[in-house]
Amino acid sequence: MILEATTLAWNVMGVAVLAFAVYRSRSVALAGFGLDTIIEIGASIVVLWELRDVAGTRRSHALRLIGGVFLLLGAYLLVQSLVVLFDGFHSRHSTVGIAWTAVTAVVMFVLACAKTRVGHALVNQVLITEGRVTFVDGVVSSTVLIGLVLNAAVGWWWADPVAGLLIAAYSVREGLGAVRHSSGQSVMG
């Protein structure tokens, strides 16, 4: 529960930081990362809800909810990335965005590893799956960071939406895996 509470607190703080950074830079990538952060908040709430279920009756429903979160994230990233690529949108430089995404990437990867380890120790597929959501959050923050740095340093505005397409594919794969696992089918990768 401490891992989820830490994730939740970090992401609530992150929404405020990202709102400021988006306002200043008009960055579509940072706006997308803000939405990802809100989705991660929802996933953490689902896991906290499931962990309080001593009888284990919420597990299947929690996996479907987290799978749905992955699918929503994948759909959003797909649409956002394509719109940015086709419109050729160029955001302004964001020092706050670069700093926040760099620190967030590290924090999310550490939390994802810890959640996966604890999930395996507790034999809790919901926590393992939510660890994947946290891992995706780390990947998304790393991707946004790379896009922001490449945009600021060399003007490669398209780097972030291209990477966003890869993350969208991964998110859909994980979402479908969580939904399949909730119904007792085999889990993907």
Residue frames relative to the residue before (quaternion, step in Angstrom):
aa qw qx qy qz dx dy dz
M 1.0000 0.0000 0.0000 0.0000 0.00 0.00 0.00
I 0.5985 0.5687 -0.3598 0.4347 3.57 1.12 -0.63
L 0.6275 0.5368 -0.3369 0.4523 3.60 1.02 -0.77
E 0.6825 0.4755 -0.2889 0.4739 3.57 0.93 -0.88
A 0.6390 0.5177 -0.3274 0.4652 3.59 0.98 -0.77
T 0.6339 0.5200 -0.3213 0.4739 3.58 1.05 -0.77
T 0.6458 0.5120 -0.3115 0.4731 3.57 0.95 -0.91
L 0.6630 0.5188 -0.2986 0.4497 3.55 0.90 -0.96
A 0.6732 0.4897 -0.2993 0.4664 3.60 0.86 -0.94
W 0.6457 0.5199 -0.3251 0.4550 3.59 0.91 -0.88
N 0.7153 0.4672 -0.2660 0.4465 3.57 0.85 -0.96
V 0.5993 0.5343 -0.3701 0.4673 3.60 1.06 -0.60
M 0.6452 0.4953 -0.3090 0.4928 3.57 0.99 -0.85
G 0.6437 0.5570 -0.3114 0.4225 3.57 1.01 -0.85
V 0.6027 0.5616 -0.3647 0.4340 3.59 1.01 -0.73
A 0.6625 0.5003 -0.3045 0.4670 3.60 0.96 -0.85
V 0.6597 0.4993 -0.3081 0.4696 3.59 0.91 -0.91
L 0.6873 0.4878 -0.2860 0.4558 3.58 0.89 -0.93
A 0.5985 0.5521 -0.3676 0.4493 3.60 1.03 -0.68
F 0.6488 0.5035 -0.3064 0.4812 3.58 0.97 -0.86
A 0.6817 0.4940 -0.2920 0.4538 3.60 0.85 -0.98
V 0.6457 0.5080 -0.3224 0.4701 3.60 0.99 -0.79
Y 0.6307 0.5380 -0.3291 0.4521 3.58 0.94 -0.86
R 0.7118 0.4649 -0.2558 0.4602 3.59 0.90 -0.94
S 0.8029 0.3346 -0.1602 0.4667 3.60 0.86 -0.89
R 0.2665 -0.7685 0.5204 0.2600 3.57 1.19 -0.56
S 0.3087 0.7810 -0.4805 0.2526 3.56 1.16 0.69
V 0.3888 -0.7095 0.5442 0.2221 3.55 -0.78 1.07
A 0.6230 0.5467 -0.3387 0.4452 3.60 1.05 -0.75
L 0.6727 0.4727 -0.2983 0.4849 3.58 0.93 -0.82
A 0.6124 0.5299 -0.3511 0.4701 3.60 1.06 -0.66
G 0.6483 0.5093 -0.3061 0.4760 3.57 1.00 -0.81
F 0.6421 0.5110 -0.3151 0.4767 3.54 1.03 -0.78
G 0.6090 0.5419 -0.3442 0.4658 3.58 1.10 -0.66
L 0.6482 0.4936 -0.3150 0.4869 3.58 1.00 -0.80
D 0.6175 0.5323 -0.3371 0.4708 3.58 1.00 -0.78
T 0.6419 0.5249 -0.3161 0.4609 3.58 1.01 -0.80
I 0.6401 0.5043 -0.3199 0.4833 3.58 1.01 -0.77
I 0.6327 0.5167 -0.3265 0.4755 3.60 1.03 -0.76
E 0.6387 0.5177 -0.3199 0.4709 3.59 1.00 -0.81
I 0.5989 0.5400 -0.3588 0.4701 3.61 1.06 -0.67
G 0.6572 0.5134 -0.3028 0.4613 3.57 0.94 -0.89
A 0.6559 0.5075 -0.3137 0.4625 3.59 0.95 -0.85
S 0.6411 0.5180 -0.3276 0.4620 3.59 0.99 -0.78
I 0.6351 0.5177 -0.3278 0.4704 3.59 1.00 -0.78
V 0.6337 0.5250 -0.3297 0.4626 3.61 1.00 -0.80
V 0.6691 0.4919 -0.3080 0.4641 3.59 0.90 -0.88
L 0.6386 0.5123 -0.3373 0.4647 3.61 0.93 -0.79
W 0.6294 0.5302 -0.3162 0.4720 3.56 1.06 -0.80
E 0.6902 0.4795 -0.2803 0.4639 3.59 0.90 -0.92
L 0.6556 0.5292 -0.3190 0.4340 3.59 0.96 -0.82
R 0.6514 0.5123 -0.3137 0.4634 3.60 1.17 -0.47
D 0.5788 0.5829 -0.3610 0.4415 3.57 1.31 -0.10
V 0.2539 -0.8112 0.5129 0.1204 3.56 -0.01 1.31
A 0.6867 0.4974 -0.2852 0.4469 3.61 0.97 -0.79
G 0.4200 -0.7342 0.4471 0.2909 3.61 1.21 -0.32
T 0.4143 0.7396 -0.4476 0.2846 3.59 1.19 0.39
R 0.6643 0.5262 -0.2984 0.4391 3.60 1.21 -0.33
R 0.4425 0.7534 -0.4257 0.2353 3.58 1.24 -0.38
S 0.6895 0.4813 -0.2910 0.4565 3.60 0.75 -1.00
H 0.6603 0.5012 -0.3009 0.4716 3.57 0.95 -0.89
A 0.6446 0.5212 -0.3182 0.4600 3.59 0.99 -0.85
L 0.6412 0.5158 -0.3286 0.4635 3.61 0.98 -0.79
R 0.6421 0.5090 -0.3250 0.4723 3.60 1.00 -0.79
L 0.6435 0.5186 -0.3272 0.4582 3.59 0.98 -0.82
I 0.6773 0.4728 -0.2952 0.4801 3.59 0.90 -0.90
G 0.6098 0.5371 -0.3430 0.4712 3.59 1.06 -0.72
G 0.6478 0.5153 -0.3078 0.4691 3.56 1.01 -0.82
V 0.6084 0.5474 -0.3401 0.4632 3.57 1.09 -0.75
F 0.6443 0.5124 -0.3133 0.4736 3.58 0.95 -0.89
L 0.6770 0.4963 -0.3023 0.4516 3.58 0.87 -0.92
L 0.6357 0.5126 -0.3268 0.4757 3.60 1.02 -0.75
L 0.6458 0.5128 -0.3169 0.4686 3.57 0.95 -0.87
G 0.6609 0.5084 -0.3101 0.4566 3.60 0.90 -0.89
A 0.6580 0.5021 -0.3091 0.4684 3.59 0.95 -0.87
Y 0.6577 0.5090 -0.3161 0.4566 3.56 0.92 -0.89
L 0.6772 0.4929 -0.2985 0.4575 3.59 0.85 -0.95
L 0.6154 0.5406 -0.3459 0.4575 3.59 1.03 -0.72
V 0.6947 0.4640 -0.2748 0.4760 3.57 0.80 -1.02
Q 0.6614 0.5134 -0.3129 0.4484 3.59 0.84 -0.96
S 0.6780 0.5027 -0.2979 0.4460 3.58 0.84 -0.97
L 0.6754 0.4904 -0.3002 0.4618 3.58 0.91 -0.88
V 0.6376 0.5222 -0.3301 0.4602 3.60 0.96 -0.83
V 0.6677 0.4967 -0.3024 0.4648 3.59 0.88 -0.93
L 0.6617 0.5072 -0.3116 0.4558 3.60 0.92 -0.86
F 0.7330 0.4395 -0.2511 0.4544 3.58 0.78 -1.00
D 0.6888 0.4568 -0.2822 0.4871 3.58 1.09 -0.64
G 0.3126 -0.7678 0.4997 0.2510 3.58 1.20 -0.46
F 0.2045 0.8214 -0.5062 0.1651 3.57 1.12 0.72
H 0.1254 -0.7834 0.6073 0.0420 3.58 -0.88 0.99
S 0.2157 -0.7837 0.5703 0.1187 3.57 -0.62 1.13
R 0.5466 -0.5828 0.4776 0.3653 3.55 -1.34 0.17
H 0.6419 -0.5139 0.4156 0.3889 3.53 -1.33 0.36
S 0.0562 -0.8063 0.5888 0.0091 3.60 -1.03 0.81
T 0.2595 -0.7783 0.5573 0.1283 3.56 -0.26 1.28
V 0.6330 0.5205 -0.3251 0.4718 3.59 1.00 -0.82
G 0.6573 0.5138 -0.3041 0.4600 3.59 0.94 -0.88
I 0.6480 0.5100 -0.3157 0.4694 3.59 0.95 -0.85
A 0.6802 0.4878 -0.2957 0.4604 3.58 0.83 -0.96
W 0.6857 0.4900 -0.2997 0.4470 3.60 0.83 -0.96
T 0.6852 0.4777 -0.3078 0.4556 3.61 0.84 -0.88
A 0.6121 0.5467 -0.3562 0.4469 3.62 1.06 -0.64
V 0.6894 0.4566 -0.2776 0.4891 3.58 0.86 -0.96
T 0.6467 0.5314 -0.3216 0.4427 3.59 0.95 -0.84
A 0.6089 0.5549 -0.3608 0.4372 3.60 0.96 -0.77
V 0.6710 0.4919 -0.2975 0.4683 3.57 0.86 -0.95
V 0.6704 0.5058 -0.2996 0.4528 3.59 0.83 -1.00
M 0.6893 0.4875 -0.2952 0.4473 3.62 0.85 -0.92
F 0.6490 0.5029 -0.3345 0.4627 3.62 0.96 -0.74
V 0.6347 0.5113 -0.3294 0.4766 3.60 1.00 -0.76
L 0.6734 0.4876 -0.2953 0.4707 3.61 0.89 -0.91
A 0.6342 0.5359 -0.3341 0.4461 3.61 0.98 -0.82
C 0.6544 0.5021 -0.3122 0.4713 3.59 0.92 -0.86
A 0.6671 0.5012 -0.3017 0.4613 3.57 0.91 -0.90
K 0.6588 0.5040 -0.3171 0.4597 3.61 0.92 -0.86
T 0.6492 0.5133 -0.3198 0.4613 3.57 0.96 -0.82
R 0.6495 0.5164 -0.3077 0.4656 3.57 0.95 -0.89
V 0.6910 0.4550 -0.2792 0.4874 3.60 0.84 -0.95
G 0.6231 0.5513 -0.3357 0.4417 3.60 1.00 -0.78
H 0.6611 0.4801 -0.3007 0.4920 3.58 0.99 -0.84
A 0.6469 0.5236 -0.3224 0.4510 3.60 0.96 -0.82
L 0.7325 0.3930 -0.2218 0.5098 3.59 1.04 -0.78
V 0.3109 -0.7479 0.5019 0.3033 3.58 1.34 -0.23
N 0.4003 0.6992 -0.4691 0.3617 3.54 0.91 1.07
Q 0.2984 -0.7958 0.5056 0.1481 3.57 -0.20 1.34
V 0.5949 0.5651 -0.3732 0.4330 3.61 1.08 -0.60
L 0.6831 0.4669 -0.2908 0.4803 3.60 0.87 -0.89
I 0.6155 0.5283 -0.3427 0.4740 3.60 1.03 -0.73
T 0.6765 0.4883 -0.2895 0.4691 3.58 0.90 -0.93
E 0.6622 0.4812 -0.3162 0.4795 3.59 0.96 -0.79
G 0.5586 0.5744 -0.3807 0.4617 3.58 1.20 -0.46
R 0.6294 0.5147 -0.3238 0.4838 3.57 1.12 -0.68
V 0.6041 0.5328 -0.3553 0.4742 3.59 1.06 -0.71
T 0.6631 0.4963 -0.2986 0.4742 3.58 0.95 -0.89
F 0.6162 0.5311 -0.3383 0.4732 3.59 1.06 -0.74
V 0.6425 0.5071 -0.3209 0.4765 3.59 0.95 -0.87
D 0.6151 0.5363 -0.3458 0.4631 3.59 1.03 -0.74
G 0.6403 0.5105 -0.3159 0.4791 3.60 1.04 -0.75
V 0.6504 0.5014 -0.3073 0.4807 3.57 1.01 -0.83
V 0.6470 0.5126 -0.3173 0.4669 3.56 0.96 -0.88
S 0.6724 0.4801 -0.3144 0.4674 3.61 0.86 -0.87
S 0.6284 0.5203 -0.3353 0.4711 3.62 1.05 -0.70
T 0.6578 0.5119 -0.3029 0.4622 3.55 0.97 -0.87
V 0.6445 0.5007 -0.3168 0.4832 3.56 0.94 -0.88
L 0.6269 0.5406 -0.3264 0.4562 3.58 0.99 -0.86
I 0.6647 0.4913 -0.3065 0.4721 3.60 0.83 -0.95
G 0.6610 0.5097 -0.3053 0.4583 3.57 0.94 -0.88
L 0.6624 0.5005 -0.3065 0.4656 3.59 0.94 -0.87
V 0.6685 0.4931 -0.3003 0.4687 3.57 0.96 -0.89
L 0.6711 0.4856 -0.3079 0.4681 3.61 0.89 -0.87
N 0.6261 0.5223 -0.3326 0.4739 3.59 1.06 -0.71
A 0.7001 0.4684 -0.2709 0.4660 3.59 0.87 -0.97
A 0.7433 0.4464 -0.2341 0.4398 3.59 0.87 -0.97
V 0.8483 0.0904 -0.0064 0.5217 3.59 0.78 -0.97
G 0.5471 -0.6652 0.3790 0.3385 3.60 1.24 0.21
W 0.4225 0.7002 -0.4744 0.3259 3.62 1.18 0.41
W 0.1274 -0.8473 0.5143 0.0368 3.58 0.38 1.25
W 0.6742 0.5375 -0.2794 0.4225 3.60 1.12 -0.64
A 0.4843 0.7021 -0.4260 0.3017 3.64 1.21 -0.31
D 0.6799 0.5023 -0.2986 0.4430 3.59 0.89 -0.88
P 0.7031 0.4485 -0.3184 0.4507 3.66 0.72 -0.82
V 0.6008 0.5407 -0.3733 0.4553 3.62 1.08 -0.55
A 0.6677 0.4701 -0.2961 0.4954 3.58 0.91 -0.86
G 0.5941 0.5793 -0.3519 0.4331 3.58 1.10 -0.67
L 0.6181 0.5398 -0.3414 0.4582 3.58 1.08 -0.66
L 0.6438 0.5103 -0.3169 0.4740 3.58 1.04 -0.76
I 0.6562 0.4990 -0.3047 0.4770 3.56 0.99 -0.84
A 0.6034 0.5536 -0.3552 0.4508 3.60 1.05 -0.71
A 0.6540 0.5092 -0.3138 0.4632 3.59 0.92 -0.87
Y 0.6522 0.5057 -0.3096 0.4723 3.59 0.95 -0.87
S 0.6552 0.5250 -0.3126 0.4442 3.60 0.92 -0.88
V 0.6525 0.4990 -0.3170 0.4741 3.58 0.95 -0.84
R 0.6288 0.5386 -0.3286 0.4546 3.59 0.97 -0.85
E 0.6934 0.4634 -0.2759 0.4778 3.60 0.85 -0.94
G 0.6336 0.5385 -0.3303 0.4467 3.59 1.01 -0.76
L 0.6625 0.4857 -0.2999 0.4850 3.56 0.93 -0.87
G 0.6289 0.5387 -0.3292 0.4538 3.59 1.05 -0.75
A 0.6633 0.4968 -0.3048 0.4694 3.60 0.94 -0.86
V 0.6501 0.5036 -0.3187 0.4713 3.59 0.96 -0.83
R 0.6482 0.5051 -0.3207 0.4710 3.61 0.96 -0.83
H 0.6603 0.5078 -0.3140 0.4555 3.58 0.93 -0.87
S 0.6288 0.5497 -0.3408 0.4316 3.61 1.04 -0.70
S 0.7241 0.3976 -0.2391 0.5102 3.56 1.16 -0.54
G 0.6258 -0.5873 0.3228 0.3990 3.58 1.30 0.29
Q 0.5047 0.6262 -0.4398 0.3996 3.60 1.26 0.09
S 0.6522 -0.5142 0.3678 0.4183 3.59 -1.21 0.23
V 0.4394 -0.6955 0.5173 0.2357 3.51 -1.18 0.75
M 0.4243 -0.6711 0.5441 0.2712 3.55 -1.09 0.72
G 0.8927 -0.1510 0.0871 0.4155 3.51 -1.31 0.74
